[in-house]
Amino acid sequence: MTIYVVKAGDTLNSIAEQYGVTRERIITDNEPPDPDKLVVGQSLGIRVPETVHTVAEGETLINIAQQYGVSVNDIFQNNPWAATQEALPVGEELVITFQGREVLKNDIKVNGYAYPFIEHDVLRKTLPFLSYASLFTYGFTPSGDLVMLDDTELIEIIQEMGSAPVMMLAPMTAEGSFDSQVAHQMFVNTQAQNRLIDNIIANMKEKGYVGLDIDFEYVLPEDKQNFLDFITNVHTRLSAQGLLTFVALAPKTSGEMTGLLYEAHDYPTIGAVADYVLLMTYEWGYTYSSPMPTSPINNMRNVLRYGVSVIDRNKILMGIPNYAYDWPLPFVQGETRAETLTNQEAILRASQQNVDIQFDEQTQSPFYNYTNEQGVSHVVWFDDVRSMNAKLRLINEFNLAGGGVWQIMNFFPGLWLNMNNLYTIQK
């Protein structure tokens, strides 16, 4: 795959002619928000088909895959739109292989996080790239009862598409915020804790979950050992049933970091117990932060460098963001609130505002500035094909087990083009 950065005067037709592909091929792969109005600085992934199959009457994905010695999942990865079709349209072209695929690492594991209201077509397009899909989230009461999730239909889709569902657990308030006290009360009540684990195992077995993702953020520092004991208890009970334990960890660069987000997330001890850990290498730029990239690559690299120094790298999943932010300016600490966008919406907004996209080399992140109709200045930081390419290469650079995408509520072609080009994904 070639990454092309749009220049003044470019059109999809002129770019397609330059690379010997069709305009439709670029649109299918990149889903540009406004194909007729490219933005200077917008990046596109250019893939040249090598083997193409035209669907004939009566053919199925299974017999097409067998004909070429590939899997149905391979076809879905090269043609995500096909995953949403009940039947293949006769005459439709399926790309079986692309030229010049660069595979850095085989059989990485990729987890994607979704809320239960994800659109089914978005889920189906994404699942070919996922080993696991984690559904956010089950809660619990201090007495050990589960706060249930409406997940049956999603689990059926996940299993149908060959991925494995992972149950998520988080101490949340009724309003959806992390609650340190809910976690603390469960930690110190052994009876409630064991009842909770009993309920978790029963739910996992009933619904077909293969693992539990423990996402406990803002754990009280004094609960550091209690948190570890809980993870150990969960892992012991789950592993006896052949089930996996995942733990999400805050992005630390040393063991000495202080603060509610970090202190109870002890990398060496938790990493030694869990089957997999997700290092949350995102959210440096967030709703109330000063304007900056969500995941600057220099910051990500610092977290991963510390992570692999104290945790088996075969257990580490690197956090991958899938969202963007638009900040009004000037930024006022405690007052300014950024608007959350999808990466595709960020590109569309640049087109609508007639501004060029710039690229920060240090953080490997695209951004742009604009002034709205009310005269308010804005800055938007987002991700594109270039920045995702840089991020995903870190998995190979640090020889990690894989990655975890927060979140998969929208389909971002720039992410999955790179994932398909750089890695084979374990299903």
Secondary structure by P-SEA (a helix, b strand, c coil): cbbbbbcccccaaaaaaaacccaaaaaaaccccccccccccbbbbbbbbcbbbbbcccccaaaaaaaacccaaaaaaaccccccccccccccccccccccccccccbbbbbbbbcccccaaaaaaccccccbbbccbbbbcccccccccccaaaaaaaaaacbbbbbbbbbccccccccaaaaaaaaacaaaaaaaaaaaaaaaaaccccbbbbbcccccccaaaaaaaaaaaaaaaaaaacbbbbbbbcccccccccccccccccaaaaaacccbbbccccccccccccccccccaaaaaaaaaaaaaccccccbbbbbbccccccccccccccbbbbbbcaaaaaaaaaaabbbbbbbccccccccccccccccccccccccaaaaaaaaacccccccccccccccccccaaaaaaaaacbbbcc
